[in-house]
Amino acid sequence: MKLNINIPDDYCDRAKKELAEVIEILNADPSVSKIDAPAVNLLGSYMNTYYKAQAIVEKEGMIIRTIGQSGSMIRKAHPACKIAHDAGMKMYRLLVQFNMTPESRQKNGKEHGNEPQSPLELLLGNKVEMR
């Protein structure tokens, strides 16, 4: 089953490129099904949010300075830092679920999509449990 995901036009270029690569990798995995599409759409949304927030931080800096009620200078983290961090953590959790992090692949003892299918698996169209 191939994922049929339409990447929104309003996503930033980097999010579009990376989401397209993720979809290509997932489409090569026979265990991925149509039911995974909402999670991939969420992943794309988090990627877009992350990269847009990261661009704001790169442009404006990580620290914002405001003047408090007493007239003193107050320094605090740019709100885009938290937005990028939250989106990054959500992306990471979804990537773990799709076995697309080094840690998640190591736990499973295999690389994503690098296992050749046996002739029986090719015939049946799914994985065969080896005992």
CYANA upper distance limits for C-alpha pairs under 8 A (distance plus 0.5 A):
  1 MET  CA     27 ASN  CA      7.97
  1 MET  CA     30 PRO  CA      7.54
  1 MET  CA     32 VAL  CA      7.39
  1 MET  CA     33 SER  CA      5.88
  1 MET  CA     34 LYS  CA      7.19
  2 LYS  CA     27 ASN  CA      5.73
  2 LYS  CA     32 VAL  CA      8.11
  2 LYS  CA     33 SER  CA      7.31
  2 LYS  CA     34 LYS  CA      7.65
  3 LEU  CA     23 ILE  CA      7.57
  3 LEU  CA     26 LEU  CA      8.29
  3 LEU  CA     27 ASN  CA      6.66
  3 LEU  CA     32 VAL  CA      8.28
  3 LEU  CA     33 SER  CA      7.30
  3 LEU  CA     34 LYS  CA      6.40
  3 LEU  CA     36 ASP  CA      8.23
  3 LEU  CA     37 ALA  CA      6.77
  4 ASN  CA     34 LYS  CA      8.48
  4 ASN  CA     37 ALA  CA      8.04
  5 ILE  CA     23 ILE  CA      8.20
  5 ILE  CA     37 ALA  CA      7.38
  5 ILE  CA     40 VAL  CA      8.42
  5 ILE  CA     41 ASN  CA      7.76
  7 ILE  CA     11 TYR  CA      8.02
  7 ILE  CA     16 LYS  CA      7.07
  7 ILE  CA     19 LEU  CA      8.28
  7 ILE  CA     20 ALA  CA      8.32
  7 ILE  CA     44 GLY  CA      8.26
 11 TYR  CA     15 ALA  CA      6.73
 11 TYR  CA     16 LYS  CA      6.61
 11 TYR  CA     48 ASN  CA      6.17
 12 CYS  CA     16 LYS  CA      6.77
 12 CYS  CA     48 ASN  CA      6.64
 12 CYS  CA     51 TYR  CA      7.89
 12 CYS  CA     52 LYS  CA      7.61
 13 ASP  CA     17 LYS  CA      6.67
 14 ARG  CA     18 GLU  CA      6.66
 14 ARG  CA     48 ASN  CA      8.46
 14 ARG  CA     51 TYR  CA      7.80
 15 ALA  CA     19 LEU  CA      6.35
 15 ALA  CA     44 GLY  CA      7.33
 15 ALA  CA     47 MET  CA      6.02
 15 ALA  CA     48 ASN  CA      5.62
 15 ALA  CA     51 TYR  CA      7.39
 16 LYS  CA     20 ALA  CA      6.57
 16 LYS  CA     44 GLY  CA      8.31
 16 LYS  CA     48 ASN  CA      8.39
 17 LYS  CA     21 GLU  CA      6.90
 18 GLU  CA     22 VAL  CA      6.74
 19 LEU  CA     23 ILE  CA      6.63
 19 LEU  CA     43 LEU  CA      8.38
 19 LEU  CA     44 GLY  CA      6.36
 19 LEU  CA     47 MET  CA      8.27
 20 ALA  CA     24 GLU  CA      6.70
 21 GLU  CA     25 ILE  CA      6.76
 22 VAL  CA     26 LEU  CA      6.59
 23 ILE  CA     27 ASN  CA      6.47
 23 ILE  CA     40 VAL  CA      8.26
 24 GLU  CA     28 ALA  CA      7.08
 25 ILE  CA     29 ASP  CA      7.42
 25 ILE  CA    113 GLY  CA      8.15
 26 LEU  CA     32 VAL  CA      6.93
 27 ASN  CA     32 VAL  CA      7.39
 28 ALA  CA    113 GLY  CA      7.19
 29 ASP  CA    112 HIS  CA      8.36
 29 ASP  CA    113 GLY  CA      6.27
 30 PRO  CA    125 GLY  CA      8.30
 30 PRO  CA    126 ASN  CA      7.18
 31 SER  CA    126 ASN  CA      7.91
 32 VAL  CA     36 ASP  CA      7.02
 33 SER  CA     37 ALA  CA      8.13
 36 ASP  CA     40 VAL  CA      6.90
 37 ALA  CA     41 ASN  CA      6.64
 38 PRO  CA     42 LEU  CA      6.70
 39 ALA  CA     43 LEU  CA      6.64
 39 ALA  CA     94 LEU  CA      7.75
 40 VAL  CA     44 GLY  CA      6.73
 41 ASN  CA     45 SER  CA      6.81
 42 LEU  CA     46 TYR  CA      6.69
 43 LEU  CA     47 MET  CA      6.60
 43 LEU  CA     90 LYS  CA      8.30
 43 LEU  CA     91 MET  CA      6.19
 43 LEU  CA     94 LEU  CA      7.13
 44 GLY  CA     48 ASN  CA      6.65
 45 SER  CA     49 THR  CA      6.71
 46 TYR  CA     50 TYR  CA      6.47
 46 TYR  CA     87 ALA  CA      5.59
 46 TYR  CA     88 GLY  CA      7.63
 46 TYR  CA     90 LYS  CA      7.37
 46 TYR  CA     91 MET  CA      6.47
 47 MET  CA     51 TYR  CA      6.69
 47 MET  CA     87 ALA  CA      7.55
 47 MET  CA     88 GLY  CA      7.96
 47 MET  CA     91 MET  CA      7.26
 48 ASN  CA     52 LYS  CA      6.61
 49 THR  CA     53 ALA  CA      6.54
 49 THR  CA     83 ILE  CA      8.12
 49 THR  CA     84 ALA  CA      7.44
 49 THR  CA     87 ALA  CA      6.95
 50 TYR  CA     54 GLN  CA      6.50
 50 TYR  CA     83 ILE  CA      7.59
 50 TYR  CA     84 ALA  CA      5.06
 50 TYR  CA     85 HIS  CA      8.00
 50 TYR  CA     87 ALA  CA      5.85
 50 TYR  CA     88 GLY  CA      6.65
 51 TYR  CA     55 ALA  CA      6.63
 51 TYR  CA     84 ALA  CA      7.88
 52 LYS  CA     56 ILE  CA      6.96
 53 ALA  CA     57 VAL  CA      6.84
 53 ALA  CA     80 ALA  CA      5.62
 53 ALA  CA     81 CYS  CA      7.54
 53 ALA  CA     83 ILE  CA      6.90
 53 ALA  CA     84 ALA  CA      5.81
 54 GLN  CA     58 GLU  CA      6.65
 54 GLN  CA     80 ALA  CA      7.65
 54 GLN  CA     81 CYS  CA      7.84
 54 GLN  CA     84 ALA  CA      6.59
 55 ALA  CA     59 LYS  CA      6.66
 56 ILE  CA     60 GLU  CA      6.41
 56 ILE  CA     61 GLY  CA      8.20
 56 ILE  CA     80 ALA  CA      7.20
 57 VAL  CA     61 GLY  CA      5.37
 57 VAL  CA     62 MET  CA      6.06
 57 VAL  CA     78 HIS  CA      7.71
 57 VAL  CA     80 ALA  CA      6.71
 57 VAL  CA     81 CYS  CA      7.14
 58 GLU  CA     62 MET  CA      8.10
 61 GLY  CA     78 HIS  CA      7.83
 62 MET  CA     77 ALA  CA      6.31
 62 MET  CA     78 HIS  CA      5.70
 62 MET  CA     81 CYS  CA      7.14
 63 ILE  CA     75 ARG  CA      6.88
 63 ILE  CA     76 LYS  CA      6.04
 63 ILE  CA     77 ALA  CA      5.15
 63 ILE  CA     78 HIS  CA      5.64
 64 ILE  CA     75 ARG  CA      6.22
 64 ILE  CA     76 LYS  CA      6.07
 64 ILE  CA     77 ALA  CA      6.60
 64 ILE  CA     78 HIS  CA      5.91
 65 ARG  CA     73 MET  CA      7.01
 65 ARG  CA     74 ILE  CA      6.02
 65 ARG  CA     75 ARG  CA      5.10
 65 ARG  CA     76 LYS  CA      7.15
 66 THR  CA     73 MET  CA      6.31
 66 THR  CA     74 ILE  CA      5.68
 66 THR  CA     75 ARG  CA      7.07
 67 ILE  CA     71 GLY  CA      6.05
 67 ILE  CA     72 SER  CA      6.06
 67 ILE  CA     73 MET  CA      5.18
 67 ILE  CA     74 ILE  CA      6.30
 68 GLY  CA     72 SER  CA      5.92
 68 GLY  CA     73 MET  CA      6.71
 68 GLY  CA     74 ILE  CA      6.65
 77 ALA  CA     81 CYS  CA      7.26
 78 HIS  CA     82 LYS  CA      8.03
 79 PRO  CA     83 ILE  CA      7.02
 80 ALA  CA     84 ALA  CA      6.51
 81 CYS  CA     85 HIS  CA      6.60
 82 LYS  CA     86 ASP  CA      6.50
 83 ILE  CA     87 ALA  CA      6.65
 84 ALA  CA     88 GLY  CA      6.45
 85 HIS  CA     89 MET  CA      6.70
 86 ASP  CA     90 LYS  CA      6.82
 87 ALA  CA     91 MET  CA      6.63
 88 GLY  CA     92 TYR  CA      6.63
 89 MET  CA     93 ARG  CA      6.81
 90 LYS  CA     94 LEU  CA      6.92
 91 MET  CA     95 LEU  CA      6.62
 92 TYR  CA     96 VAL  CA      6.68
 93 ARG  CA     97 GLN  CA      6.95
 94 LEU  CA     98 PHE  CA      6.90
 95 LEU  CA     99 ASN  CA      6.72
 95 LEU  CA    100 MET  CA      5.58
 95 LEU  CA    101 THR  CA      6.77
 96 VAL  CA    100 MET  CA      6.28
 96 VAL  CA    101 THR  CA      6.24
 96 VAL  CA    103 GLU  CA      8.43
 96 VAL  CA    104 SER  CA      6.16
 97 GLN  CA    104 SER  CA      8.43
 99 ASN  CA    104 SER  CA      5.74
 99 ASN  CA    105 ARG  CA      6.15
 99 ASN  CA    112 HIS  CA      7.18
100 MET  CA    104 SER  CA      7.28
100 MET  CA    105 ARG  CA      7.35
100 MET  CA    112 HIS  CA      7.32
101 THR  CA    105 ARG  CA      6.75
102 PRO  CA    106 GLN  CA      6.57
103 GLU  CA    107 LYS  CA      6.81
104 SER  CA    108 ASN  CA      6.99
105 ARG  CA    109 GLY  CA      6.53
105 ARG  CA    110 LYS  CA      6.06
105 ARG  CA    111 GLU  CA      6.13
105 ARG  CA    112 HIS  CA      7.14
106 GLN  CA    110 LYS  CA      6.85
106 GLN  CA    111 GLU  CA      8.12
110 LYS  CA    114 ASN  CA      8.19
110 LYS  CA    115 GLU  CA      8.23
111 GLU  CA    115 GLU  CA      7.95
117 GLN  CA    121 GLU  CA      6.25
117 GLN  CA    122 LEU  CA      6.69
117 GLN  CA    127 LYS  CA      8.21
118 SER  CA    122 LEU  CA      6.75
119 PRO  CA    123 LEU  CA      6.67
120 LEU  CA    124 LEU  CA      6.63
120 LEU  CA    128 VAL  CA      8.18
121 GLU  CA    125 GLY  CA      6.07
121 GLU  CA    126 ASN  CA      5.89
121 GLU  CA    127 LYS  CA      5.96
121 GLU  CA    128 VAL  CA      6.53
122 LEU  CA    126 ASN  CA      7.56
